[in-house]
Amino acid sequence: MAEKSYADTFDPATAQWLRADGSGMEHVEICRLADGGAAMRNSSDPGTVLFFTRAEWEAFTGGVGDGEFDL
């Protein structure tokens, strides 16, 4: 299976970014992609965007829900 290259067609300037409410200067921002994947960036560095396939995003969010990343 060929890897998708989201960066070729993704426009971060027009994307609908979501962020958690809270105080502070920096936020992690998430944008859901049409195929179920996600894009993620740090508000202090909006030019750097990480892309996750649907399977990667589901594995990550599942791990969060299971407490895999609790400190």
HTML snippet that shows the backbone in 3Dmol.js (N, CA, C, O; Angstrom):
<script src="https://3Dmol.org/build/3Dmol-min.js"></script>
<div id="view" style="width:600px;height:400px;position:relative"></div>
<script>
const pdb = `
ATOM      1  N   MET A   1       0.832  -1.174   0.000  1.00  0.00           N
ATOM      2  CA  MET A   1       0.000   0.000   0.000  1.00  0.00           C
ATOM      3  C   MET A   1       0.879   1.240   0.000  1.00  0.00           C
ATOM      4  O   MET A   1       1.809   1.338   0.800  1.00  0.00           O
ATOM      5  N   ALA A   2       0.602   2.169  -0.868  1.00  0.00           N
ATOM      6  CA  ALA A   2       1.389   3.393  -0.974  1.00  0.00           C
ATOM      7  C   ALA A   2       1.060   4.346   0.174  1.00  0.00           C
ATOM      8  O   ALA A   2      -0.080   4.427   0.630  1.00  0.00           O
ATOM      9  N   GLU A   3       2.074   5.052   0.621  1.00  0.00           N
ATOM     10  CA  GLU A   3       1.874   6.053   1.658  1.00  0.00           C
ATOM     11  C   GLU A   3       1.171   7.274   1.070  1.00  0.00           C
ATOM     12  O   GLU A   3       1.447   7.667  -0.064  1.00  0.00           O
ATOM     13  N   LYS A   4       0.285   7.857   1.824  1.00  0.00           N
ATOM     14  CA  LYS A   4      -0.380   9.083   1.386  1.00  0.00           C
ATOM     15  C   LYS A   4       0.514  10.270   1.724  1.00  0.00           C
ATOM     16  O   LYS A   4       1.225  10.260   2.729  1.00  0.00           O
ATOM     17  N   SER A   5       0.470  11.263   0.897  1.00  0.00           N
ATOM     18  CA  SER A   5       1.210  12.484   1.158  1.00  0.00           C
ATOM     19  C   SER A   5       0.213  13.624   1.337  1.00  0.00           C
ATOM     20  O   SER A   5      -0.135  14.317   0.381  1.00  0.00           O
ATOM     21  N   TYR A   6      -0.231  13.803   2.553  1.00  0.00           N
ATOM     22  CA  TYR A   6      -1.208  14.851   2.854  1.00  0.00           C
ATOM     23  C   TYR A   6      -0.654  16.237   2.542  1.00  0.00           C
ATOM     24  O   TYR A   6      -1.396  17.127   2.126  1.00  0.00           O
ATOM     25  N   ALA A   7       0.642  16.416   2.742  1.00  0.00           N
ATOM     26  CA  ALA A   7       1.247  17.730   2.570  1.00  0.00           C
ATOM     27  C   ALA A   7       1.082  18.272   1.157  1.00  0.00           C
ATOM     28  O   ALA A   7       1.122  19.486   0.959  1.00  0.00           O
ATOM     29  N   ASP A   8       0.899  17.405   0.180  1.00  0.00           N
ATOM     30  CA  ASP A   8       0.745  17.857  -1.201  1.00  0.00           C
ATOM     31  C   ASP A   8      -0.555  18.620  -1.429  1.00  0.00           C
ATOM     32  O   ASP A   8      -0.605  19.496  -2.293  1.00  0.00           O
ATOM     33  N   THR A   9      -1.597  18.311  -0.684  1.00  0.00           N
ATOM     34  CA  THR A   9      -2.899  18.922  -0.933  1.00  0.00           C
ATOM     35  C   THR A   9      -3.464  19.681   0.275  1.00  0.00           C
ATOM     36  O   THR A   9      -4.485  20.356   0.143  1.00  0.00           O
ATOM     37  N   PHE A  10      -2.839  19.589   1.419  1.00  0.00           N
ATOM     38  CA  PHE A  10      -3.348  20.202   2.647  1.00  0.00           C
ATOM     39  C   PHE A  10      -2.943  21.665   2.719  1.00  0.00           C
ATOM     40  O   PHE A  10      -1.775  21.995   2.515  1.00  0.00           O
ATOM     41  N   ASP A  11      -3.898  22.547   3.009  1.00  0.00           N
ATOM     42  CA  ASP A  11      -3.621  23.970   3.171  1.00  0.00           C
ATOM     43  C   ASP A  11      -3.880  24.356   4.624  1.00  0.00           C
ATOM     44  O   ASP A  11      -5.034  24.535   5.012  1.00  0.00           O
ATOM     45  N   PRO A  12      -2.828  24.489   5.435  1.00  0.00           N
ATOM     46  CA  PRO A  12      -3.037  24.809   6.851  1.00  0.00           C
ATOM     47  C   PRO A  12      -3.688  26.162   7.085  1.00  0.00           C
ATOM     48  O   PRO A  12      -4.295  26.383   8.132  1.00  0.00           O
ATOM     49  N   ALA A  13      -3.570  27.063   6.131  1.00  0.00           N
ATOM     50  CA  ALA A  13      -4.161  28.397   6.302  1.00  0.00           C
ATOM     51  C   ALA A  13      -5.684  28.358   6.226  1.00  0.00           C
ATOM     52  O   ALA A  13      -6.344  29.206   6.827  1.00  0.00           O
ATOM     53  N   THR A  14      -6.253  27.404   5.510  1.00  0.00           N
ATOM     54  CA  THR A  14      -7.712  27.325   5.385  1.00  0.00           C
ATOM     55  C   THR A  14      -8.312  26.181   6.203  1.00  0.00           C
ATOM     56  O   THR A  14      -9.530  26.006   6.229  1.00  0.00           O
ATOM     57  N   ALA A  15      -7.465  25.413   6.862  1.00  0.00           N
ATOM     58  CA  ALA A  15      -7.942  24.275   7.663  1.00  0.00           C
ATOM     59  C   ALA A  15      -8.710  24.768   8.888  1.00  0.00           C
ATOM     60  O   ALA A  15      -8.476  25.876   9.373  1.00  0.00           O
ATOM     61  N   GLN A  16      -9.624  23.941   9.381  1.00  0.00           N
ATOM     62  CA  GLN A  16     -10.390  24.254  10.584  1.00  0.00           C
ATOM     63  C   GLN A  16      -9.693  23.594  11.772  1.00  0.00           C
ATOM     64  O   GLN A  16      -9.900  22.411  12.045  1.00  0.00           O
ATOM     65  N   TRP A  17      -8.882  24.351  12.460  1.00  0.00           N
ATOM     66  CA  TRP A  17      -8.103  23.845  13.579  1.00  0.00           C
ATOM     67  C   TRP A  17      -8.914  23.885  14.862  1.00  0.00           C
ATOM     68  O   TRP A  17      -9.638  24.848  15.114  1.00  0.00           O
ATOM     69  N   LEU A  18      -8.797  22.849  15.667  1.00  0.00           N
ATOM     70  CA  LEU A  18      -9.463  22.755  16.965  1.00  0.00           C
ATOM     71  C   LEU A  18      -8.395  22.778  18.049  1.00  0.00           C
ATOM     72  O   LEU A  18      -7.307  22.227  17.882  1.00  0.00           O
ATOM     73  N   ARG A  19      -8.722  23.419  19.154  1.00  0.00           N
ATOM     74  CA  ARG A  19      -7.794  23.402  20.281  1.00  0.00           C
ATOM     75  C   ARG A  19      -8.582  23.344  21.580  1.00  0.00           C
ATOM     76  O   ARG A  19      -9.721  23.805  21.658  1.00  0.00           O
ATOM     77  N   ALA A  20      -7.963  22.777  22.580  1.00  0.00           N
ATOM     78  CA  ALA A  20      -8.593  22.689  23.893  1.00  0.00           C
ATOM     79  C   ALA A  20      -8.617  24.066  24.538  1.00  0.00           C
ATOM     80  O   ALA A  20      -7.704  24.870  24.352  1.00  0.00           O
ATOM     81  N   ASP A  21      -9.667  24.323  25.292  1.00  0.00           N
ATOM     82  CA  ASP A  21      -9.732  25.562  26.052  1.00  0.00           C
ATOM     83  C   ASP A  21      -8.706  25.504  27.166  1.00  0.00           C
ATOM     84  O   ASP A  21      -8.364  24.429  27.660  1.00  0.00           O
ATOM     85  N   GLY A  22      -8.233  26.637  27.542  1.00  0.00           N
ATOM     86  CA  GLY A  22      -7.290  26.700  28.653  1.00  0.00           C
ATOM     87  C   GLY A  22      -6.404  27.915  28.537  1.00  0.00           C
ATOM     88  O   GLY A  22      -6.384  28.606  27.518  1.00  0.00           O
ATOM     89  N   SER A  23      -5.679  28.156  29.594  1.00  0.00           N
ATOM     90  CA  SER A  23      -4.787  29.301  29.590  1.00  0.00           C
ATOM     91  C   SER A  23      -3.426  28.885  29.056  1.00  0.00           C
ATOM     92  O   SER A  23      -3.149  27.700  28.874  1.00  0.00           O
ATOM     93  N   GLY A  24      -2.609  29.850  28.816  1.00  0.00           N
ATOM     94  CA  GLY A  24      -1.270  29.578  28.317  1.00  0.00           C
ATOM     95  C   GLY A  24      -1.090  30.084  26.904  1.00  0.00           C
ATOM     96  O   GLY A  24      -2.061  30.370  26.205  1.00  0.00           O
ATOM     97  N   MET A  25       0.129  30.189  26.500  1.00  0.00           N
ATOM     98  CA  MET A  25       0.452  30.760  25.198  1.00  0.00           C
ATOM     99  C   MET A  25       0.472  29.714  24.090  1.00  0.00           C
ATOM    100  O   MET A  25       0.163  30.035  22.943  1.00  0.00           O
ATOM    101  N   GLU A  26       0.827  28.480  24.403  1.00  0.00           N
ATOM    102  CA  GLU A  26       0.952  27.444  23.387  1.00  0.00           C
ATOM    103  C   GLU A  26      -0.176  26.435  23.509  1.00  0.00           C
ATOM    104  O   GLU A  26      -0.613  26.101  24.610  1.00  0.00           O
ATOM    105  N   HIS A  27      -0.642  25.954  22.362  1.00  0.00           N
ATOM    106  CA  HIS A  27      -1.683  24.940  22.326  1.00  0.00           C
ATOM    107  C   HIS A  27      -1.353  23.920  21.246  1.00  0.00           C
ATOM    108  O   HIS A  27      -0.741  24.251  20.230  1.00  0.00           O
ATOM    109  N   VAL A  28      -1.755  22.704  21.471  1.00  0.00           N
ATOM    110  CA  VAL A  28      -1.749  21.705  20.406  1.00  0.00           C
ATOM    111  C   VAL A  28      -3.052  21.889  19.646  1.00  0.00           C
ATOM    112  O   VAL A  28      -4.121  21.973  20.252  1.00  0.00           O
ATOM    113  N   GLU A  29      -2.971  21.953  18.331  1.00  0.00           N
ATOM    114  CA  GLU A  29      -4.150  22.137  17.492  1.00  0.00           C
ATOM    115  C   GLU A  29      -4.321  20.918  16.591  1.00  0.00           C
ATOM    116  O   GLU A  29      -3.348  20.384  16.058  1.00  0.00           O
ATOM    117  N   ILE A  30      -5.558  20.490  16.429  1.00  0.00           N
ATOM    118  CA  ILE A  30      -5.890  19.306  15.645  1.00  0.00           C
ATOM    119  C   ILE A  30      -6.840  19.699  14.523  1.00  0.00           C
ATOM    120  O   ILE A  30      -7.730  20.529  14.713  1.00  0.00           O
ATOM    121  N   CYS A  31      -6.648  19.106  13.365  1.00  0.00           N
ATOM    122  CA  CYS A  31      -7.553  19.281  12.238  1.00  0.00           C
ATOM    123  C   CYS A  31      -7.923  17.887  11.729  1.00  0.00           C
ATOM    124  O   CYS A  31      -7.051  17.107  11.347  1.00  0.00           O
ATOM    125  N   ARG A  32      -9.209  17.584  11.726  1.00  0.00           N
ATOM    126  CA  ARG A  32      -9.662  16.298  11.192  1.00  0.00           C
ATOM    127  C   ARG A  32      -9.583  16.321   9.676  1.00  0.00           C
ATOM    128  O   ARG A  32      -9.952  17.318   9.056  1.00  0.00           O
ATOM    129  N   LEU A  33      -9.109  15.243   9.070  1.00  0.00           N
ATOM    130  CA  LEU A  33      -8.995  15.134   7.621  1.00  0.00           C
ATOM    131  C   LEU A  33     -10.178  14.353   7.066  1.00  0.00           C
ATOM    132  O   LEU A  33     -10.790  13.558   7.778  1.00  0.00           O
ATOM    133  N   ALA A  34     -10.492  14.575   5.820  1.00  0.00           N
ATOM    134  CA  ALA A  34     -11.677  13.976   5.199  1.00  0.00           C
ATOM    135  C   ALA A  34     -11.665  12.456   5.244  1.00  0.00           C
ATOM    136  O   ALA A  34     -12.729  11.840   5.296  1.00  0.00           O
ATOM    137  N   ASP A  35     -10.487  11.833   5.226  1.00  0.00           N
ATOM    138  CA  ASP A  35     -10.412  10.370   5.210  1.00  0.00           C
ATOM    139  C   ASP A  35     -10.351   9.754   6.607  1.00  0.00           C
ATOM    140  O   ASP A  35     -10.125   8.552   6.743  1.00  0.00           O
ATOM    141  N   GLY A  36     -10.552  10.576   7.653  1.00  0.00           N
ATOM    142  CA  GLY A  36     -10.529  10.078   9.026  1.00  0.00           C
ATOM    143  C   GLY A  36      -9.195  10.259   9.718  1.00  0.00           C
ATOM    144  O   GLY A  36      -9.080   9.999  10.915  1.00  0.00           O
ATOM    145  N   GLY A  37      -8.190  10.698   8.991  1.00  0.00           N
ATOM    146  CA  GLY A  37      -6.896  10.983   9.592  1.00  0.00           C
ATOM    147  C   GLY A  37      -6.940  12.313  10.325  1.00  0.00           C
ATOM    148  O   GLY A  37      -8.007  12.902  10.503  1.00  0.00           O
ATOM    149  N   ALA A  38      -5.780  12.775  10.746  1.00  0.00           N
ATOM    150  CA  ALA A  38      -5.714  14.041  11.468  1.00  0.00           C
ATOM    151  C   ALA A  38      -4.399  14.742  11.176  1.00  0.00           C
ATOM    152  O   ALA A  38      -3.386  14.112  10.872  1.00  0.00           O
ATOM    153  N   ALA A  39      -4.443  16.054  11.277  1.00  0.00           N
ATOM    154  CA  ALA A  39      -3.248  16.884  11.219  1.00  0.00           C
ATOM    155  C   ALA A  39      -3.094  17.514  12.596  1.00  0.00           C
ATOM    156  O   ALA A  39      -4.084  17.833  13.255  1.00  0.00           O
ATOM    157  N   MET A  40      -1.848  17.693  13.026  1.00  0.00           N
ATOM    158  CA  MET A  40      -1.584  18.242  14.349  1.00  0.00           C
ATOM    159  C   MET A  40      -0.452  19.258  14.232  1.00  0.00           C
ATOM    160  O   MET A  40       0.501  19.062  13.478  1.00  0.00           O
ATOM    161  N   ARG A  41      -0.574  20.342  14.990  1.00  0.00           N
ATOM    162  CA  ARG A  41       0.491  21.329  15.026  1.00  0.00           C
ATOM    163  C   ARG A  41       0.536  22.001  16.395  1.00  0.00           C
ATOM    164  O   ARG A  41      -0.405  21.885  17.180  1.00  0.00           O
ATOM    165  N   ASN A  42       1.621  22.696  16.673  1.00  0.00           N
ATOM    166  CA  ASN A  42       1.768  23.499  17.878  1.00  0.00           C
ATOM    167  C   ASN A  42       1.469  24.936  17.482  1.00  0.00           C
ATOM    168  O   ASN A  42       1.985  25.419  16.474  1.00  0.00           O
ATOM    169  N   SER A  43       0.654  25.618  18.251  1.00  0.00           N
ATOM    170  CA  SER A  43       0.261  26.988  17.900  1.00  0.00           C
ATOM    171  C   SER A  43       1.455  27.935  17.832  1.00  0.00           C
ATOM    172  O   SER A  43       1.381  28.956  17.148  1.00  0.00           O
ATOM    173  N   SER A  44       2.552  27.625  18.522  1.00  0.00           N
ATOM    174  CA  SER A  44       3.717  28.499  18.477  1.00  0.00           C
ATOM    175  C   SER A  44       4.580  28.240  17.239  1.00  0.00           C
ATOM    176  O   SER A  44       5.494  29.012  16.947  1.00  0.00           O
ATOM    177  N   ASP A  45       4.289  27.151  16.509  1.00  0.00           N
ATOM    178  CA  ASP A  45       5.019  26.816  15.275  1.00  0.00           C
ATOM    179  C   ASP A  45       4.019  26.296  14.247  1.00  0.00           C
ATOM    180  O   ASP A  45       4.073  25.122  13.882  1.00  0.00           O
ATOM    181  N   PRO A  46       3.102  27.150  13.770  1.00  0.00           N
ATOM    182  CA  PRO A  46       2.019  26.682  12.907  1.00  0.00           C
ATOM    183  C   PRO A  46       2.472  26.185  11.533  1.00  0.00           C
ATOM    184  O   PRO A  46       1.693  25.552  10.820  1.00  0.00           O
ATOM    185  N   GLY A  47       3.701  26.459  11.161  1.00  0.00           N
ATOM    186  CA  GLY A  47       4.184  26.008   9.868  1.00  0.00           C
ATOM    187  C   GLY A  47       4.590  24.546   9.841  1.00  0.00           C
ATOM    188  O   GLY A  47       4.726  23.962   8.766  1.00  0.00           O
ATOM    189  N   THR A  48       4.784  23.950  10.999  1.00  0.00           N
ATOM    190  CA  THR A  48       5.145  22.535  11.087  1.00  0.00           C
ATOM    191  C   THR A  48       3.893  21.734  11.413  1.00  0.00           C
ATOM    192  O   THR A  48       3.315  21.884  12.489  1.00  0.00           O
ATOM    193  N   VAL A  49       3.478  20.889  10.487  1.00  0.00           N
ATOM    194  CA  VAL A  49       2.258  20.102  10.653  1.00  0.00           C
ATOM    195  C   VAL A  49       2.606  18.621  10.574  1.00  0.00           C
ATOM    196  O   VAL A  49       3.291  18.187   9.648  1.00  0.00           O
ATOM    197  N   LEU A  50       2.137  17.854  11.543  1.00  0.00           N
ATOM    198  CA  LEU A  50       2.292  16.401  11.532  1.00  0.00           C
ATOM    199  C   LEU A  50       1.000  15.779  11.032  1.00  0.00           C
ATOM    200  O   LEU A  50      -0.086  16.223  11.402  1.00  0.00           O
ATOM    201  N   PHE A  51       1.108  14.759  10.197  1.00  0.00           N
ATOM    202  CA  PHE A  51      -0.068  14.098   9.634  1.00  0.00           C
ATOM    203  C   PHE A  51      -0.139  12.659  10.124  1.00  0.00           C
ATOM    204  O   PHE A  51       0.879  11.976  10.232  1.00  0.00           O
ATOM    205  N   PHE A  52      -1.357  12.208  10.419  1.00  0.00           N
ATOM    206  CA  PHE A  52      -1.601  10.855  10.886  1.00  0.00           C
ATOM    207  C   PHE A  52      -2.707  10.218  10.053  1.00  0.00           C
ATOM    208  O   PHE A  52      -3.744  10.833   9.802  1.00  0.00           O
ATOM    209  N   THR A  53      -2.476   8.994   9.631  1.00  0.00           N
ATOM    210  CA  THR A  53      -3.527   8.271   8.925  1.00  0.00           C
ATOM    211  C   THR A  53      -4.646   7.957   9.912  1.00  0.00           C
ATOM    212  O   THR A  53      -4.484   8.141  11.118  1.00  0.00           O
ATOM    213  N   ARG A  54      -5.756   7.494   9.409  1.00  0.00           N
ATOM    214  CA  ARG A  54      -6.876   7.131  10.286  1.00  0.00           C
ATOM    215  C   ARG A  54      -6.456   6.068  11.298  1.00  0.00           C
ATOM    216  O   ARG A  54      -6.775   6.174  12.482  1.00  0.00           O
ATOM    217  N   ALA A  55      -5.741   5.044  10.832  1.00  0.00           N
ATOM    218  CA  ALA A  55      -5.302   3.966  11.735  1.00  0.00           C
ATOM    219  C   ALA A  55      -4.354   4.502  12.807  1.00  0.00           C
ATOM    220  O   ALA A  55      -4.466   4.125  13.974  1.00  0.00           O
ATOM    221  N   GLU A  56      -3.434   5.366  12.426  1.00  0.00           N
ATOM    222  CA  GLU A  56      -2.507   5.945  13.405  1.00  0.00           C
ATOM    223  C   GLU A  56      -3.257   6.794  14.419  1.00  0.00           C
ATOM    224  O   GLU A  56      -2.984   6.718  15.617  1.00  0.00           O
ATOM    225  N   TRP A  57      -4.202   7.603  13.946  1.00  0.00           N
ATOM    226  CA  TRP A  57      -4.961   8.481  14.842  1.00  0.00           C
ATOM    227  C   TRP A  57      -5.823   7.660  15.794  1.00  0.00           C
ATOM    228  O   TRP A  57      -5.908   7.981  16.979  1.00  0.00           O
ATOM    229  N   GLU A  58      -6.458   6.614  15.297  1.00  0.00           N
ATOM    230  CA  GLU A  58      -7.283   5.759  16.157  1.00  0.00           C
ATOM    231  C   GLU A  58      -6.421   5.043  17.197  1.00  0.00           C
ATOM    232  O   GLU A  58      -6.847   4.880  18.341  1.00  0.00           O
ATOM    233  N   ALA A  59      -5.223   4.616  16.817  1.00  0.00           N
ATOM    234  CA  ALA A  59      -4.325   3.970  17.778  1.00  0.00           C
ATOM    235  C   ALA A  59      -3.904   4.971  18.864  1.00  0.00           C
ATOM    236  O   ALA A  59      -3.865   4.626  20.045  1.00  0.00           O
ATOM    237  N   PHE A  60      -3.599   6.179  18.470  1.00  0.00           N
ATOM    238  CA  PHE A  60      -3.204   7.207  19.431  1.00  0.00           C
ATOM    239  C   PHE A  60      -4.341   7.561  20.383  1.00  0.00           C
ATOM    240  O   PHE A  60      -4.160   7.548  21.601  1.00  0.00           O
ATOM    241  N   THR A  61      -5.512   7.875  19.834  1.00  0.00           N
ATOM    242  CA  THR A  61      -6.631   8.269  20.693  1.00  0.00           C
ATOM    243  C   THR A  61      -7.101   7.103  21.569  1.00  0.00           C
ATOM    244  O   THR A  61      -7.555   7.308  22.694  1.00  0.00           O
ATOM    245  N   GLY A  62      -6.988   5.888  21.046  1.00  0.00           N
ATOM    246  CA  GLY A  62      -7.313   4.719  21.865  1.00  0.00           C
ATOM    247  C   GLY A  62      -6.353   4.589  23.036  1.00  0.00           C
ATOM    248  O   GLY A  62      -6.768   4.270  24.150  1.00  0.00           O
ATOM    249  N   GLY A  63      -5.072   4.835  22.788  1.00  0.00           N
ATOM    250  CA  GLY A  63      -4.072   4.792  23.859  1.00  0.00           C
ATOM    251  C   GLY A  63      -4.310   5.865  24.905  1.00  0.00           C
ATOM    252  O   GLY A  63      -4.119   5.627  26.098  1.00  0.00           O
ATOM    253  N   VAL A  64      -4.723   7.038  24.469  1.00  0.00           N
ATOM    254  CA  VAL A  64      -5.048   8.111  25.413  1.00  0.00           C
ATOM    255  C   VAL A  64      -6.209   7.663  26.296  1.00  0.00           C
ATOM    256  O   VAL A  64      -6.167   7.815  27.517  1.00  0.00           O
ATOM    257  N   GLY A  65      -7.242   7.112  25.670  1.00  0.00           N
ATOM    258  CA  GLY A  65      -8.413   6.653  26.425  1.00  0.00           C
ATOM    259  C   GLY A  65      -8.105   5.531  27.394  1.00  0.00           C
ATOM    260  O   GLY A  65      -8.754   5.404  28.432  1.00  0.00           O
ATOM    261  N   ASP A  66      -7.106   4.707  27.056  1.00  0.00           N
ATOM    262  CA  ASP A  66      -6.722   3.596  27.928  1.00  0.00           C
ATOM    263  C   ASP A  66      -5.715   3.987  29.000  1.00  0.00           C
ATOM    264  O   ASP A  66      -5.317   3.160  29.820  1.00  0.00           O
ATOM    265  N   GLY A  67      -5.302   5.264  28.989  1.00  0.00           N
ATOM    266  CA  GLY A  67      -4.345   5.723  29.998  1.00  0.00           C
ATOM    267  C   GLY A  67      -2.910   5.397  29.675  1.00  0.00           C
ATOM    268  O   GLY A  67      -2.048   5.489  30.549  1.00  0.00           O
ATOM    269  N   GLU A  68      -2.629   5.019  28.451  1.00  0.00           N
ATOM    270  CA  GLU A  68      -1.271   4.607  28.054  1.00  0.00           C
ATOM    271  C   GLU A  68      -0.240   5.722  28.239  1.00  0.00           C
ATOM    272  O   GLU A  68       0.942   5.442  28.432  1.00  0.00           O
ATOM    273  N   PHE A  69      -0.674   6.972  28.182  1.00  0.00           N
ATOM    274  CA  PHE A  69       0.264   8.088  28.252  1.00  0.00           C
ATOM    275  C   PHE A  69       0.175   8.860  29.565  1.00  0.00           C
ATOM    276  O   PHE A  69       0.751   9.941  29.690  1.00  0.00           O
ATOM    277  N   ASP A  70      -0.542   8.312  30.540  1.00  0.00           N
ATOM    278  CA  ASP A  70      -0.647   8.985  31.833  1.00  0.00           C
ATOM    279  C   ASP A  70       0.728   9.051  32.491  1.00  0.00           C
ATOM    280  O   ASP A  70       1.524   8.115  32.408  1.00  0.00           O
ATOM    281  N   LEU A  71       0.983  10.165  33.137  1.00  0.00           N
ATOM    282  CA  LEU A  71       2.254  10.340  33.832  1.00  0.00           C
ATOM    283  C   LEU A  71       2.141   9.944  35.276  1.00  0.00           C
ATOM    284  O   LEU A  71       3.121  10.027  36.018  1.00  0.00           O
TER     285      LEU A  71
END
`;
const viewer = $3Dmol.createViewer("view");
viewer.addModel(pdb, "pdb");
viewer.setStyle({}, {cartoon: {color: "spectrum"}});
viewer.zoomTo();
viewer.render();
</script>
